[in-house]
Amino acid sequence: MDEQTIIRETSGVCGGYPCIGDTRIPVRMIVELFDATHDFEQTAAMFPQLTQRQVRDALAYYHEHPSRVDEDIARNAWYLAPIPAL
C-alpha cells in the first residue's frame, strides 16, 4: 500500500471497520463494487474523490485482510436486509 493511503479503523466511524484515510468510505464499498463489475477503471470512476492509488490500496487491504472486510460486508448486509428493495 502507498504510504499516503492509510486504511484506518476508527471507533465510531463506519462501525469501526476499515475506511480509506480520513474519508468515511469503507473498504467494503470498494470491494463490493469491484466484485460486481470486475472492472478497476469503472470502480475507480465511481469514487472521483479518491485517487486510483487509494482504490488499489483498498483492494490490496482486502487481499491482506479478507476476513475483516468480509465481516463488514456481512454486517452491512444484515442491517440492510429488512429494508425493502425499490
Secondary structure, DSSP 8 states (H G I E B T S, - for coil): --TT--EE--TTSGGG--EETTS--BHHHHHHHHHHH--HHHHHHT-TTS-HHHHHHHHHHHHH-HHHHHHHHHHHHHHHTTS---
